[in-house]
Amino acid sequence: MVVLVSCGSSGIKVLMIIAFRICSKSASLQNAQAERSSENWAYLKSIGIQERKLPFVVSKCPKILTLALHENLIPTVECLTTLGAKPREVASAIAKFPHILSHSVEEKLCPLLGFFEALGIPQKQLGKMILLNPRLISYSIEAKLSEIVKFLANLGPSREGMIGKVLVKNPFIMGYSVDKRLRPTAEFLKSVGLTEQGLQTVVMNFPEVLCRDVGKILRPNFEYLKRSGFEDGQITALVSGYPPILIKSIHNSLEPRIRYLVEVMGRRIDEVADYPDFFRHGLKKRVER
């Protein structure tokens, strides 16, 4: 069955077509569904989601208009707001991942918050983390999040609260598979000479490096550095000093810097091996100096 819901203000009418699978064909049930859709649409507008974005939000999660307003939508929004989030941040998170409203506060959100609090993450940081990556609420604690925490712990950060800080620094790391992405990347970093302490540095300060694909990014960068004249030991020194060198764009970052080093500064390639921060700073600032 197809229900047409007309919503809008100031003379602007937005016509939505939402497909509902309703076993009963009674007019009263159809009217109830249409009324709920209108109420939910109005509520989503009231919390700050722009009307022009609402059709897109609904298209990503049609069931958002069929959820009970007072049992589902309002409790979830209020829970996120109590974490210290500003209304516009909550609205932005819902627009990015509207499925966040389809999860139960008691069955999903509360256990998730408890899991992160046990890792030492303050409540204020919890709100920022979840709103930055709202997909977190859809991840299984047992099958996914616990495995990632265990993997990170095995890499070294053992002090209390350290893993929580890593997750706050880069909440997107929790969206990756341990076996398909994080572990292969860690093994590659070991293969280029990174020590256990070096891996700990990556985890604590540059967790985004662990999230990148070995075959598409890290290995091509390693091979480019070799072609540029760096020896294996020098590459190890560069990676140890500045791990993101393996995820920088070759075309937009590494190549221009090496060209600048040789052609403008008149220096040898091997000289920069002792100063990996050369690849950290922007060329524009360097030229201005």
N, C-alpha and C positions, 0 to 999 in steps of 0.2 A: 504494500500500500504506500502511496506517496502523500505526504502532508505538506501543504504550502503554508508557510508562515511569513507574514508581512510585518517587518519591523522597521522603525525609522523615526526620525525627529526632524523638525523644521522643514517639513515638506519633502524630506528625502525618504523614499521607500526602498527598502531592501527586500527582495523576494528570495527566499531560501527554499530549496527543494531538498527535503530530508527523507530518506527512505526508512520507514519503520516496518519491521516484521512483527505484525500484530496478529495473533491467532484469532482473536475475536474481531468481528467486523461491526460491532455495535457503534452507533454514532456517539454515544456518551464517552466511550473509551477513546475514540478518535479526537473528540473535542478536548478531553483531558490531556492527551499527548500534545496537542497543539498549544494548549494553555501553558503547559510546563515548558515547552520550547520557547515561548514568548517570554516567560518569566526568567528563564536561564539566560536568554539573549540580553535582556535588560540588565540582569545582574552583572554579566561579563562587561557590559559597557560601564556600569557604575563603579567597577573596581579599576577602571583606567585603560581597558583595551579599546583601542580606536575602532570605530564602527567600520571603517574601510578595511580593517584587518580581520574583522570577525568572520567573514565568509571563508577566508583562508584558514583561520583557526578551526572553524567547524569542519572544514573539508578534511583536515588532518585527524580530527577525532569527532566524528559525527555523534557519538554517544554522549558527548558533553551536553547536548541539549535534552537528553532523555534522563539524565541523572537527577536524583531528588535534590532540590535546591538546599533545603535545610539539613538534610542528612549527609550530603556529599560535598557540594560546592562550598557552602559557607564555612563549615568546620575546617576544611583544608586550607582555605584562604586565611582564616583566622589563626590557624596553627602556624603557617608560614610567617604571618605578620608578627606573632609573638616572639619569633626568633630574632627580632630586631630589624627585619626587612622593611624597607620603605614601600608604600603602596605601588609606586611605579615599577619597582623591582619585581614585585610579585606579579604584576600584570605582564611584564616583559617575559618572565619565566613561563607563565601560562601560554603566552603567544608562541614561545619557542617550542614548548612541549606540553600541549594541552592535556595529554594523557595523565599528567600529574594529578589532575582533579578526579580521575577515575579510580584512584587508589584510596583505600580506607585509611583514615587517620589512625584508628586503633590497631588495625591489623598490619599496616605497612609503614606509615610514617613514624609512629612512635617507636617501634622496634628499630627502625633505621637510625633515628636520633640517639637511641640508647646505645647502639653499636658504635657510633662515632664518639659519643661522650666517653665511652670506656677507653677510647684511644687518646683521651686527653684533649679533645677539641672543644674549645669554649663555645657556649651557646651562640654568641654573636658571630663567630666564625662559621658555625654550622649553617646559619641562615645564608651567609654569603656563598658558601660552598654549594649548597643545594640549588640556590637561585642561579648560580653561574652555570651549573650543569644539572638541570632539573631531571635529566634522565636517570640520575642516581636512584630516584625513588622506585624505578622499575627494576633495579638490579636485585638479584637474590643475595641475601646476606650469607647464607651457607654455601651456595654453589659458586658465587663470584667474589664478593667483597672479602670474605674471610680468606680465600685463596690468595688474593692480591696482597693482603696484609701479611700473610705467612711468607709469601715470596719476598716482599720487601724486607721483612725481618731477617730472613736468611742472608740477605746481601750485606747486613751489618748494622743498620741503625737500631741499636738495642736499648739506648737510654729511654726512659719513660717519656712518652709524649712525642718522641721524634717522628714516628711513622705518621702520627696525626698531623704534624706540621708539613710532612711531605704531601699528604692528601689535600691539605688546605692550599698549599702552594700550587698544586696542579690536580684539581679534582677530576680532570678528564682522563687521568691515568687509570681510573677505575673502570673505564669503558673498554679497556683492551684485554685481550686474552693473555693469560700467563704463558700458556704453551705456544701460542701462535705468534706472539709479539714480544712480550717483556723478557722472557727467558732467552729467546734467540738473540735479542739485542744485547743482553748482558753477556752472553757467551761470545758474541763478536767483539765486544769491548775488551774482554779478557784476551782474545786472540791477537789483538793489536798491541798487547802489552800492558793493559791497565791492571794495576795491583788491586788487592782487596780494599785497601784504603782508597784507591782511586775510584773504585765502584761505589764506595760509600759517599764520596764527594759528588758523584753523578746523581745518586739517589737523593741526597739532601739538598743540593744546590741547583741541579739541572735535570729534574725528573722528566722533562720533556724529551730529553735525548733517548730515554728508554722507550718512549712511545713511538719512535720512528722505525720505519721498515728497513731492515738490513739491506735487502736486495735492491731496493729502489733509491735509498738515500745514503746510508752509512758506507756501504762498500764502494759505490761510485765516488764518494768524496775521498775515501782512503786511496783509491786508485788514482784519482786526480792529483792528490798530493805527491804520490810517488812519481807520476809523470812530470810533475813540476820540478823534480830534482831532490825531494826530501828522501832521506834514507829511512829504513824502518824504525831505527832507534830515535831519530828526530821526530818522526810522526808520533811515536809513543809519547815523547816529551810534550809535543803540541797538544795531543789529546788529554794527557794528564793535567796540563796547565789550563786548558780551555776546552772541555769536552764538546761544547756546541759546534766546534769546528767541523765535526762530522755530520752536522745537519744543516749547516749554512748552505745557501744557494751557491752552486759553483759559478754560474753565469753572473749573478748579481753581487756576490760577496767575495768568494775566494779568488776568482780570476782577477777582478779589478785590484784587489789588495796586493796580490803577488806582482802584477804588472807595475803597480805604483812603487813597490819595494825595489824592483830591479831597474825600471826605466826612469823613474823620477828621483828616487833616493840614491840610486847607484849602489845599492847594497847587494850582498850575496844572499842566495836563498838560505844557506845554512845559518846565517846570522840570526834569523827570526826564530829559529828553533829554541833559543834560550829566552825568547820573549813572546810567548803565545798570546799575550794580551793584545798583540798587534792586530789580531783578527777579531778582537772584541770591539774596538772603537771604530766609529764611523770615519770614512775617508774624508768627508767634508770638514769635520772638526780638525782632523789631522793636517789637512791642507791649510786651514786657517791659522794653525799654529806656526 
